Amino acid sequence: GEINWDCPCLGGMAHGPCGQQFRDAFSCFVYSEEEPKGINCVEKFKAMQDCFREHPEVYGDGELSSLTPCMLYSDSP
């Protein structure tokens, strides 16, 4: 399936000043076939976190804890 960037579980992270970095990192993770899942996406997640830290007024402390439920994404039934 495709990622619904407007899904409430993403908390609006796909939009805003770091939206592109978030979409790049999250897409990489979702479609990763590497083990452990997403290991090939580390640089994209670092870029996203760096952007988050540059915009604390939007993203808080720049931590990813609020994304944990979304990282459990699975397109299997």
Secondary structure, 3 states (H helix, E strand, C coil): CCCCCCCHHHCCCCCCCCHHHHHHHHHHHHHCCCCCCCHHHHHHHHHHHHHHHHCHHHHCCCCCHHHHHHHHCCCCC
